[in-house]
């Protein structure tokens, strides 16, 4: 926004300090005049003999002597107020100058710097600390978005390249069976559509663009289990659920997506046969918890935190079934609901995922 140039805050503070000092000095001089000079007698002018002591100074004489000194004192207070106020305002506004420089650097895209204002806590230091916290969050968010955009562009480029290759082959070999081509194109298109839908859900969760309502996590768990029961039977996985009423507040659709993603991951990333998945819900004071456990291979502790990154799974970058956004979406949905996602490897193999949300 273009604004007309005006006096700086330092100049305004300097004038304010000087003006206040002038007013205080004038009031002090007025007090001296009102409460002291008013009691000085003003006797009539009489001739004084050679042997008589002359009377004290009259009020008019004191007034003539006092007025120039009062003006000089006010001028001194004015100069002292301007100089001292300028120095004092500069010292007070020094943190604000650092804040302004940091804000301008952040506006140019530089988010790595921090103000780290020294000294004890006051209003400026609280503002600087809050600004540093905001920069740290912005830097982490931008880095995550860049990494996510790079991974997403790579994953979306793959199905597009496969589609182009299939179409080029079909054009060069017109006697080729079109049914096989259509099936492969349909599979590639389905994967691209699934990835695009997952990206939209993730973006919606990150932006918190949803309406909050009362939700029961236990009912969502049962709904997700019923939906994924055919998939579990296909993989030979047994599903078990337990828990009482677990009320929270949030988006029914997003929390159902969260629960479905967790159960789906637990089914897909399981033992080849005789695998098990346990889903439980519960209330713990002011929070509610959704816990999903599954059997499976042993996971290294340093590998588990990376599972929430986009396009990652226990064996590295995702390939095959799924688009690799399941746990990334779960984490974004949990954080959008002021919750937390915790992943821990099970001692006997597999994974234990806990989502904690505020109680309804």
C-alpha positions as CSV (number, residue, x, y, z in Angstrom):
1,X,0.0,0.0,0.0
2,X,1.4,3.4,-1.0
3,X,1.3,5.9,1.8
4,X,2.2,9.6,2.0
5,X,5.6,10.1,3.8
6,X,5.2,11.4,7.4
7,X,7.3,12.0,10.5
8,X,9.0,9.0,12.0
9,X,8.0,7.4,15.3
10,X,11.4,8.5,16.7
11,X,10.7,12.1,15.8
12,X,7.2,11.9,17.3
13,X,8.5,10.4,20.5
14,X,11.3,13.1,20.7
15,X,8.7,15.9,20.3
16,X,6.5,14.2,22.8
17,X,9.3,13.9,25.4
18,X,10.4,17.5,24.8
19,X,6.9,18.8,24.9
20,X,6.2,16.9,28.2
21,X,9.4,18.3,29.7
22,X,8.5,21.8,28.6
23,X,5.0,21.5,30.1
24,X,6.5,20.1,33.4
25,X,9.1,23.0,33.5
26,X,6.4,25.6,32.8
27,X,4.2,24.2,35.6
28,X,7.1,24.1,38.0
29,X,8.0,27.8,37.2
30,X,4.3,28.7,37.5
31,X,4.2,27.0,40.9
32,X,7.2,29.1,42.1
33,X,5.5,32.3,40.9
34,X,2.1,31.5,42.3
35,X,3.1,30.2,45.7
36,X,6.3,32.2,46.4
37,X,6.2,35.5,44.6
38,X,2.6,36.2,45.5
39,X,3.7,36.5,49.2
40,X,6.4,39.1,48.4
41,X,5.2,42.5,49.6
42,X,5.0,45.4,47.3
43,X,5.4,48.5,49.5
44,X,4.9,52.0,48.2
45,X,7.9,53.9,47.0
46,X,9.3,56.1,49.8
47,X,12.4,58.1,50.3
48,X,15.0,56.3,52.3
49,X,17.2,58.2,54.6
50,X,20.9,57.8,54.8
51,X,20.8,55.9,58.1
52,X,17.8,53.6,57.1
53,X,18.1,50.2,55.6
54,X,16.5,50.0,52.2
55,X,13.5,47.6,52.0
56,X,13.8,44.3,50.2
57,X,13.2,43.9,46.5
58,X,9.7,44.5,45.4
59,X,7.4,42.2,43.5
60,X,8.0,44.1,40.2
61,X,11.8,43.8,40.7
62,X,11.6,40.1,41.3
63,X,9.3,39.7,38.3
64,X,11.7,41.5,36.1
65,X,14.5,39.4,37.3
66,X,12.6,36.1,37.3
67,X,11.1,36.3,33.8
68,X,14.4,36.2,31.8
69,X,15.6,33.3,33.9
70,X,12.4,31.5,33.4
71,X,12.7,31.9,29.6
72,X,16.3,30.7,29.7
73,X,15.2,27.7,31.8
74,X,12.5,26.8,29.3
75,X,14.9,27.1,26.4
76,X,17.3,24.9,28.2
77,X,14.6,22.3,28.9
78,X,13.6,22.5,25.2
79,X,17.1,21.8,23.9
80,X,17.7,19.1,26.6
81,X,14.3,17.5,25.9
82,X,15.0,17.4,22.1
83,X,18.5,15.9,22.4
84,X,17.7,13.6,25.3
85,X,14.4,12.5,23.7
86,X,16.1,11.8,20.4
87,X,18.7,9.5,22.1
88,X,16.2,7.9,24.4
89,X,13.7,7.2,21.6
90,X,16.5,5.7,19.5
91,X,17.4,3.3,22.3
92,X,13.8,2.3,22.9
93,X,13.1,1.8,19.2
94,X,16.2,-0.1,18.5
95,X,14.5,-3.5,18.8
96,X,11.8,-2.2,16.4
97,X,14.4,-1.5,13.8
98,X,15.6,-5.1,14.0
99,X,12.1,-6.3,13.7
100,X,11.5,-4.1,10.6
101,X,14.7,-5.4,9.0
102,X,13.8,-9.0,9.7
103,X,10.3,-8.4,8.3
104,X,11.7,-7.0,5.1
105,X,14.1,-9.9,4.7
106,X,11.2,-12.3,5.2
107,X,9.2,-10.5,2.6
108,X,11.9,-11.2,0.1
109,X,11.6,-14.9,0.8
110,X,14.5,-15.3,3.3
111,X,13.1,-17.3,6.2
112,X,16.3,-18.8,7.7
113,X,17.3,-15.7,9.8
114,X,16.1,-15.1,13.4
115,X,16.0,-11.9,15.4
116,X,17.0,-13.5,18.8
117,X,16.6,-10.2,20.7
118,X,18.7,-10.3,23.9
119,X,17.6,-9.0,27.3
120,X,14.8,-9.6,29.7
121,X,11.2,-10.1,28.6
122,X,9.2,-7.1,27.6
123,X,6.7,-6.2,24.9
124,X,9.4,-5.9,22.2
125,X,11.1,-9.1,23.1
126,X,7.8,-11.0,23.3
127,X,7.0,-9.6,19.8
128,X,10.5,-10.7,18.6
129,X,10.1,-14.2,20.1
130,X,6.7,-14.6,18.5
131,X,8.2,-13.4,15.1
132,X,11.0,-15.9,15.4
133,X,8.5,-18.7,16.1
134,X,6.4,-17.7,13.1
135,X,9.5,-17.7,10.9
136,X,10.5,-21.1,12.1
137,X,7.0,-22.5,11.3
138,X,7.0,-20.8,7.9
139,X,10.4,-22.1,7.0
140,X,9.4,-25.6,8.0
141,X,6.1,-25.3,6.1
142,X,7.7,-23.9,3.0
143,X,10.4,-26.6,3.1
144,X,7.7,-29.3,3.5
145,X,5.6,-27.9,0.7
146,X,8.6,-27.7,-1.7
147,X,9.6,-31.3,-0.9
148,X,6.0,-32.4,-1.3
149,X,5.6,-30.5,-4.6
150,X,8.8,-32.1,-5.9
151,X,7.6,-35.6,-4.9
152,X,4.1,-35.1,-6.2
153,X,5.3,-33.8,-9.5
154,X,7.6,-36.8,-9.8
155,X,4.7,-39.2,-9.0
156,X,2.3,-37.5,-11.4
157,X,4.8,-37.5,-14.2
158,X,5.1,-41.3,-14.1
159,X,1.5,-42.1,-15.0
160,X,1.5,-39.4,-17.7
161,X,4.7,-40.8,-19.2
162,X,3.3,-44.3,-19.1
163,X,0.1,-43.1,-20.8
164,X,2.2,-41.4,-23.5
165,X,4.2,-44.5,-24.1
166,X,1.2,-46.7,-24.4
167,X,-0.4,-44.3,-26.9
168,X,2.8,-44.1,-28.9
169,X,2.9,-47.9,-29.1
170,X,-0.7,-48.1,-30.1
171,X,-0.2,-45.6,-32.9
172,X,2.8,-47.4,-34.3
173,X,1.2,-50.9,-34.0
174,X,-2.4,-50.6,-35.1
175,X,-2.8,-54.3,-35.2
176,X,-2.2,-54.6,-31.4
177,X,-5.0,-55.8,-29.2
178,X,-6.9,-52.7,-28.0
179,X,-8.5,-54.4,-25.1
180,X,-5.1,-54.8,-23.4
181,X,-4.3,-51.2,-24.1
182,X,-7.5,-49.9,-22.7
183,X,-7.0,-52.0,-19.5
184,X,-3.6,-50.7,-18.9
185,X,-4.6,-47.1,-19.7
186,X,-7.5,-47.5,-17.3
187,X,-5.2,-48.7,-14.5
188,X,-2.8,-45.8,-15.1
189,X,-5.6,-43.3,-15.1
190,X,-7.1,-44.8,-11.9
191,X,-3.8,-44.4,-10.2
192,X,-3.4,-40.8,-11.3
193,X,-7.0,-40.0,-10.3
194,X,-6.4,-41.6,-6.8
195,X,-3.2,-39.6,-6.4
196,X,-4.9,-36.3,-7.4
197,X,-7.8,-37.0,-5.0
198,X,-5.3,-37.7,-2.2
199,X,-3.5,-34.4,-2.9
200,X,-6.8,-32.5,-2.7
201,X,-7.6,-34.1,0.6
202,X,-4.2,-33.3,1.9
203,X,-4.5,-29.6,0.8
204,X,-7.9,-29.3,2.3
205,X,-6.6,-30.6,5.6
206,X,-3.6,-28.3,5.6
207,X,-5.8,-25.3,5.0
208,X,-8.4,-26.4,7.6
209,X,-11.1,-25.6,5.2
210,X,-13.8,-27.7,6.8
211,X,-16.8,-27.4,9.2
212,X,-16.5,-28.8,12.7
213,X,-19.2,-31.0,14.2
214,X,-19.6,-33.6,16.9
215,X,-18.0,-36.9,15.8
216,X,-17.7,-40.3,17.5
217,X,-14.4,-42.0,16.7
218,X,-15.7,-45.4,17.6
219,X,-18.4,-45.2,15.0
220,X,-15.9,-44.0,12.4
221,X,-13.7,-47.0,13.3
222,X,-16.6,-49.4,12.8
223,X,-17.5,-47.8,9.4
224,X,-13.9,-48.0,8.2
225,X,-13.7,-51.6,9.2
226,X,-16.9,-52.5,7.4
227,X,-15.7,-50.7,4.3
228,X,-12.3,-52.4,4.2
229,X,-13.5,-55.9,5.3
230,X,-13.4,-57.2,1.7
231,X,-9.8,-55.9,1.3
232,X,-8.8,-57.6,4.6
233,X,-10.3,-60.9,3.5
234,X,-8.5,-60.6,0.2
235,X,-5.2,-60.3,2.1
236,X,-6.0,-62.9,4.7
237,X,-6.0,-60.3,7.5
238,X,-8.2,-60.5,10.6
239,X,-9.8,-57.2,11.8
240,X,-10.6,-56.6,15.5
241,X,-12.2,-53.5,17.0
242,X,-12.9,-52.4,20.5
243,X,-13.7,-49.2,22.4
244,X,-16.5,-47.2,23.9
245,X,-18.1,-43.9,22.8
246,X,-15.2,-41.6,21.9
247,X,-16.6,-38.1,21.2
248,X,-14.5,-35.3,19.5
249,X,-15.2,-32.3,17.4
250,X,-14.1,-32.0,13.7
251,X,-14.9,-32.9,10.2
252,X,-16.7,-36.2,9.8
253,X,-15.4,-36.7,6.3
254,X,-11.8,-35.9,7.1
255,X,-11.8,-38.0,10.3
256,X,-13.3,-40.9,8.4
257,X,-10.6,-40.5,5.8
258,X,-8.0,-40.5,8.6
259,X,-9.4,-43.7,10.1
260,X,-9.8,-45.4,6.7
261,X,-6.2,-44.6,5.8
262,X,-4.9,-46.0,9.0
263,X,-6.9,-49.3,8.7
264,X,-6.0,-49.5,5.0
265,X,-2.3,-49.1,5.7
266,X,-2.5,-51.7,8.5
267,X,-4.1,-54.2,6.1
268,X,-1.8,-53.7,3.1
269,X,1.4,-53.5,5.1
270,X,0.9,-56.8,7.0
271,X,2.0,-60.4,7.0
272,X,1.4,-62.3,3.8
273,X,-1.1,-64.6,5.7
274,X,-2.6,-64.8,9.1
275,X,-2.1,-61.1,9.7
276,X,-4.1,-59.2,12.3
277,X,-5.2,-55.6,12.7
278,X,-6.5,-54.2,16.0
279,X,-8.4,-50.9,16.1
280,X,-9.3,-49.4,19.5
281,X,-10.7,-46.1,20.7
282,X,-10.8,-44.5,24.2
283,X,-11.2,-41.4,26.2
284,X,-8.2,-40.2,28.3
285,X,-9.2,-37.1,30.3
286,X,-9.4,-34.1,27.9
287,X,-8.3,-36.1,24.9
288,X,-9.5,-39.1,22.9
289,X,-7.3,-41.6,21.2
290,X,-7.6,-43.8,18.1
291,X,-5.1,-46.7,18.1
292,X,-4.4,-48.9,15.1
293,X,-2.0,-51.8,15.4
294,X,-1.0,-54.4,12.9
295,X,1.3,-57.4,12.6
296,X,4.1,-57.3,10.0
297,X,7.8,-57.1,9.5
298,X,10.2,-55.5,12.0
299,X,10.7,-51.8,11.5
300,X,13.9,-50.0,12.5
301,X,13.2,-47.2,15.1
302,X,14.9,-44.6,12.9
303,X,12.8,-45.5,9.9
304,X,9.4,-45.1,11.6
305,X,9.4,-41.2,11.7
306,X,9.9,-41.1,7.9
307,X,6.7,-43.0,7.3
308,X,4.6,-39.9,7.6
309,X,6.5,-38.2,4.8
310,X,4.7,-38.1,1.4
311,X,5.4,-41.1,-0.9
312,X,7.2,-43.1,1.8
313,X,6.6,-46.5,3.4
314,X,8.6,-49.0,5.4
315,X,10.6,-50.3,2.4
316,X,11.5,-46.9,0.9
317,X,9.7,-44.9,-1.8
318,X,6.3,-46.3,-2.4
319,X,5.6,-48.5,-5.4
320,X,2.8,-50.8,-6.3
321,X,-0.5,-50.4,-4.4
322,X,-1.4,-47.0,-3.1
323,X,-0.1,-43.6,-3.8
324,X,2.1,-43.2,-0.6
325,X,0.1,-40.4,0.9
326,X,-1.9,-42.4,3.5
327,X,0.1,-41.4,6.7
328,X,0.9,-38.0,5.3
329,X,-2.8,-37.3,5.1
330,X,-3.4,-38.8,8.5
331,X,-0.8,-36.4,10.0
332,X,-2.2,-33.4,8.3
333,X,-5.8,-34.2,9.3
334,X,-4.7,-34.8,12.9
335,X,-2.8,-31.5,13.1
336,X,-5.7,-29.7,11.5
337,X,-7.9,-30.9,14.4
338,X,-5.3,-29.8,16.9
339,X,-4.3,-33.4,17.4
340,X,-1.1,-35.4,17.3
341,X,0.1,-38.5,15.4
342,X,2.5,-41.0,17.1
343,X,4.1,-44.0,15.3
344,X,5.9,-46.7,17.2
345,X,7.2,-50.1,16.1
346,X,5.7,-53.2,17.7
347,X,8.2,-55.4,19.5
348,X,7.0,-58.5,17.6
349,X,6.9,-56.7,14.2
350,X,4.4,-54.3,12.7
351,X,3.4,-50.8,13.7
352,X,1.3,-49.1,16.4
353,X,-0.2,-45.8,15.3
354,X,-1.9,-43.5,17.9
355,X,-3.9,-40.4,16.9
356,X,-4.8,-38.1,19.9
357,X,-7.5,-35.5,19.5
358,X,-9.2,-33.1,21.9
359,X,-12.2,-34.6,23.5
360,X,-15.6,-33.3,22.4
